[in-house]
Amino acid sequence: MSFAQPPTLLAVFAHPDDEAFSVGGTLTHYARRGVRVVLACATRGEAGKITVPGMTVDDLGQQREGELREACRALEIPEPVFLDFHDSGRYERTRHDDPLALMNVSPLDVEVKLRALIGDVRPQVMVTFDPHGGYGHIDHLQIHRAAVGAFFSTGHVPGGGPRRLYFTAFTHEAAQGIARMGQDLDPLVYGVSEDTIAVRMNVTAYAENKKSALAAHGTQTGETSLLGRMSPEERQAMETRLLGTESFAIGGTRTPVPTLPLRGLFDGLPGFEALDD
């Protein structure tokens, strides 16, 4: 395929492993279609929980940075861009006193970095967390706000800024499944209706890529992780959802939307329609 300008997708997330769960198959799909995929990760996951019993790590941020680089190789995308903020943590690991923890940073400061990145890579499509941050993590919510701000404030940059902004989205049914696996969330709040889904990507062809990317995040997918504690039946149900389909809602657009649901993330973008043939 030949394009007047390089097709580019910018994915913006908070921690190493966010990409593997929600958009990994989609990133591989478009990379194989010749799209330049840029993954921006706000932190290095410094305050994550090590889920491998007996494992000790001197520098968890450095460890998880390496895991994300390995995951990117598994997904067949370039190495990530780090925004150099810090993981806020959760529960007893919450970093209230860290000035660089995302929970303590103004979303406008994150937006400044994202605007610069958008001006540099000139994506047609952006992807980030939904307004509930997937499951309500404060860092996810901060990145959602900053990414939405960056999309709306870059329409005047050379090239006109990204043409389309998408949010990762759980359907109500998928959110019910996550709730059954121990996440304390209300499926009617965190899950969306079927008619909210604008793009449903079939990613079964990239299941092995996604499995390898998840496995790369070894500190987060060990025996005491949510995945590690699942029964075989729960894990099978999770993999059916996680490895089969990735869903997105529209967060913003600067071009007409031809119809819903869309065939893919570039559907309706002049000059890039062939990417979703």
N, C-alpha and C positions, 0 to 999 in steps of 0.2 A: 504494500500500500504506500502511496505517495501523498504527502501532506505539505501544504504551504508553510506550515510551522510545526515544530515537533509536538505531537500529542503528549500532554503531560497531566498526570494525576498526582495531586498532593494530599497525602493522608496525614492527619494531625491527631496524635494521641498523647497520653500522659506518661505511661510506663512501658518498659519492655514487657512484652507478652500481650498488651492490649491489641496489637495488630493481628496476632495469630488467632485469637478467639473470634473476632468480629468481622475482619475483612481479608484474612490471609488468602483465601481462595480467589477472591476478586482481584487482589493485587497480582497474583500469579497469572490469572487469566489475561489481564491487560498487558502485563510485561511480555507475555508470549505473543501478543498482538502488535508489539512494537511500540507500546506506550512507555514513555519515561515515567517511572514510578518514583516519587520522592516521599520518603517516610520521615516525618518530623516527630521526634520523641522529646517531650518537654523535660523529662528527668531520666535518671539512670536507675530508678527504683531503689534508692539507697535505704529506704525504711521498710522494705518488703520483709515478709516472713519466710525464713528458710524452712521448707517443708520436708527436708530429707533428714530423718533422725540421725543424730551423731555428726552431721556435717558442720564444719566450722569454716568460715570465710573471713579473711582478714579485711577485705574491702568489698562489701556487697555491691556497691555501685559499679565498681570495676568489673566484678564478676558478671553482673547482669548486663552491662554494656557488651561484654563478650558474648553472652547468650543471645542478645538481640542481633549482633552481627552474624552469628551462626544461623539464627532464624531467618534473617534476610537472605542468606545464601540458599536456604532450603526453599524459600518462596520465589527464588530466582529474580530478586530485585536488588538494586544497589544498596550500599551500606547506608545506615540511617544518618539523619542530621539531628544533632542534639541541641536543644535550646538552652541547656545548662542551668535549669532550675532544679530544685530538690524535691524528692518525694516527701509528701506530708505524713505518710504512714496512716495507720488506723489503730483504734483501741489503745492498748498500752504502748504502742510504738508511735503514737502521734507526736509530731515534732512542733510543739506549740512555740518554741523559742528560736526556731531556725528562720532567719529572715528571708532565706531563699526558698523555703518550703512553699509550694504552690498555694497552700491555704493562707499564707501570710503575704502573698504578692498580689498587687493590683492586676486584674485581667488586662488593663490597659498597657501594663509593662510587657505582658506576654504578647499582646496584640502588636506592639511595636516590632518585636522580633519576627512575628509572622508576616507583617506587611513587608519587611525587608526581604524575607524569603520568597514571598509571592512576586515581588518585583524582580528578583533574581531568576527564578525558575519559570515564571509565567505559566502557571497551570490553567487549563481550561476547566478542570473539575477539582473540587475539594471534597474531602470526606472527613467527618469528625464524629464525636459522640452526639447522641440525642440530648434533648434538654434535661433529661433525668440522669445523664451520665451513665447509662447502662443500668447500674444498680445503686446509684446515689453517692459514689465515692467523691469526696470534695475535690480532689484533683481533676477528676473527669468533668465535674461541673465547671471548674475554672477554665479548663481547656475548651469546653463547649462555648463559654462566653467569649473567650479571646478569639477563637476561630470564627465565630459568627461576626464579631466586630471587625475582624480583618477582612472577611468577605465583603461586608457592606461598605468598608472604608477604602476599598481598592478599585472601585469602578472607574476612577479617574487616572490610574497609573497607565504607563505605556502598554498598549495592547488591550486596555479596557478591563483588566482584572479577570479573575475566574468567571466563567459563564454560568456555572452551576455549583451549588453547595448541597451536599447530601449528608443526612444523619444516619448512622447505624440504627437499626430498629428491631426490637423484638415484637413479634405478634403477641396477642393476648395468650394464645396457646403456648408459645415458647416461654413466655414469662411464667406461666403456670408450672411448666416443667422445671424451670430454674428454682422457683419457690419450693417445689417438692424436694429439691436436692439440698435444701438447707439455707438458702439465701432468704433473709427476712425482708421480703418485698411484697407489695400488693400488686398482683398481676393487672388489676384494672388501672393502676397508676403507671406502672413501668412497662406494661405491654400496650401496643397500639392496635386499633381496629384494622381489619384487612384492607379497607379502602384508604388507609393512611399510607400503605406500602406503595411506593412509586416504582421501585425496581426490585425484582426478585431474581438474584443471580444463582443459577444452577452451577455449583462448584464441585460436583462429584468427581469430575475429571482431575481435580487437584487435591484429592483427599490425602494422598501420600505426602504431598508437599506440606499440607497443613498439619498432618500428624508429626512430620519431622520438625516443623517450626515449633509446635507445642512442646515436643520432647527437648528441643534446644534450650527451653527455659526451665532447666532442670531444678533450680532452686525453688521454683514456684509450682512444680507439678509432681512433687514427691509424695510419699506415703501419707503424710498428714494434710495434704492439700485437699480441696473439694473434690478434685478428680480422683485422687488416691483413695479417698474414703468411700467412693461409690461402690455399690454392689455391681456385679456383672450386668444385671438387668438395667440398672440406672445408667451405667456407662454406655451400654449399647444404645439406649434411648437418646442419651446426650450426643453420642457420635452421629446418630442418624440426623439429628437436627443440625449439629455444628458442622459436619462435613458435607452435608448435602446442599444446603441453601444459605445464602447470606442476603439479608433484606435491608432496604434503604428507603428513607423518606426524604422528600425534598425540603431543604432548609432555606433555599433562596435560588433565584434564577434571574439571569439577564437576557434570556432568550425565551421565545414561546415554547411551551410544552405541547408537543404534537398530539399526544394521547396518553392516557394512563390505563394500565401500567406501561412504563417505558420498556424497551427491549434491553437497555443497559444504561450505564452512566453517561455515555456520550450521545445517546439517541436524541435527535433534534438539534444538535450543535452543528451549525453550518460548516461544512468541510470535513466533518469527522464522523458522519453517519455510518461510513463503511466499517467502523470499528465494532459496531453492534449488529452487523449482518449475520 
